[in-house]
Every structure is written in C-alpha cells, then in structure tokens.
Amino acid sequence: MKKRAELITKISLLKQKIDQCLDNRDREGFIQLSYELKVCQRYLGTLMNNNENTLIGSAEQNRDKFFHL
C-alpha cells in the first residue's frame, strides 16, 4: 500500500515537472521525464494488477470457509 502511494506521488510530481519542461520548451527534459513517467505508470499498473489478483485469489480460497460456518 505504501509503495503505491509513493508511486502515485512520484507520478504527480513528474507530471508537474513535465508541464514545466513544456513551459520552458525543454525538449530533452521533457523526453527524459516522460520516459520516467511511463515506467512509473507501468510499475503502478503492475502493482495494482498483482494486488487485485492476490485479493481475488485469497477471496476464492477462503470463500468455502465462510459458507461452511
């Protein structure tokens, strides 16, 4: 959970820096920050998918326990 929050914060800051690069017409900075943003977004997506799959798997494994009570 903490890792996701850190990534979301980093993504937000990267977007702000990209906007600054656009304002300053800093093409090199824009390209570098855009690449870093893509990497962070993909990593966040992977974390979200893995957490979702883990939760679904846990719920399915424990479902029978709840119905047999």
HELIX and SHEET records of a PDB file:
HELIX    1   1 LYS A    2  ASN A   24  1                                  23    
HELIX    2   2 ARG A   27  PHE A   67  1                                  41    
END                                                                             
